Amino acid sequence: MLSDLLLPMLSPARRIHSVLVFVFAALMFCAAPTKAQISPNSTAQTVWRMTTEYPENNISGIGLVTFADRVAARTNGFVTVTNAFDNQLKISSGEMPRAALDGRIAGGDAFAGALSGVDPVLGLSTLPFVVQSVDIAAAVNSRARPLYEKALAARGLKLLYLTIWPATGLWSDRSLAGADDLPKLNLRAYDANSSEVMKAAGANAQFLPMDSALAGLREHRLNAFLTSGDGGAGRKLWDFLPYFAAINYAMPVSIAFVRNKAFAALPEPMQREVLAAAAETEQTQLALLAHRTTENYARMRDNGVHITEPAPASLVAALRTAATGTITAWEAQAGVDAAAIVEWARQQ
């Protein structure tokens, strides 16, 4: 090396000084941190942009707020999640997977029914009258989670956490006395399956993203919504639809996910912390659900909504009958593993 050639030409004092400088430089080089060793107390290294169609005070929005807080705390700011609510980015649930892969967002919290076009199994939670309680909903989604993860992974996405919604009901501009009122409804359904069920029961139904559905409501092209008290309260549907029939149609989930490449780019210690934050978020969302329906109904009544609970028997019976063909068709598409989960739920 050049230093070996020069050292004999220097005085003893200068040789010692040169050796010390060389050793110090070598030690500093060896001590330089790799990416995985960077202190998590440093300025944020990664920013994830995530989105939801729903307001910040909706159960989906609350989940994203909680996740962002938990991630920031667990990674000490190494990973920061910035959220867009109320479809601020004009990306519907069904569009979120493509938007994530295109890099417009890192991920989001998407209503699962709208993802059934990605893979039929993602529509499991919106199947009609399969799940009728929080406990069964939690058990069904625990069994279905590996199927959800596999479906998303095949499209380059990583599941973070699930949010179970309160039971779906039927908002309308008139009181529904029974099945004979269904043909009077121009109804917004929340996925392809629910649209087919409502059509089979006699309603004029179509699957619309939330923004399009709200526009249809304001323009008086729609007079009914299939959604939960949570979804309706967050959007103040009572301004147009002051009646709610508690038909307990389903307890859907929304799925929070991130682009696989964005997750894989994190150092392994940070990956573990992000997954821990996601698991904590899922638990707090489940705890939130315990009193969510009661709180929603109180808020709805305070705003003049007439709640029919239980819903008229002939109305529910007509919808259950109409659902049979849709469930059978879904099971054929989703596969035996998914169908087995539905069968388990029916037996509970």
Secondary structure, 3 states (H helix, E strand, C coil): CHHHHHHHHCCHHHHHHHHHHHHHHHHHHHHCCCHHHCCCCCCCCEEEEEECCCCCCCHHHHHHHHHHHHHHHHCCCCEEEEEECCCCCCCCHHHHHHHHHCCCCCEEEEEHHHHCCCCHHHHHHHCCCCCCCHHHHHHHHHHHHHHHHHHHHCCCEEEEEEEECCCEEEEECCCCCCHHHHHHCEEEECCHHHHHHHHHCCCEEEECCHHHHHHHHHCCCCCEEEEEHHHHHHCCHHHCCCEEECCCCCCCEEEEEEEHHHHHCCCHHHHHHHHHHHHHHHHHHHHHHHHHHHHHHHHHHHCCCEEECCCCHHHHHHHHHHHHHHHHHHHHHHCHHHHHHHHHHHCC
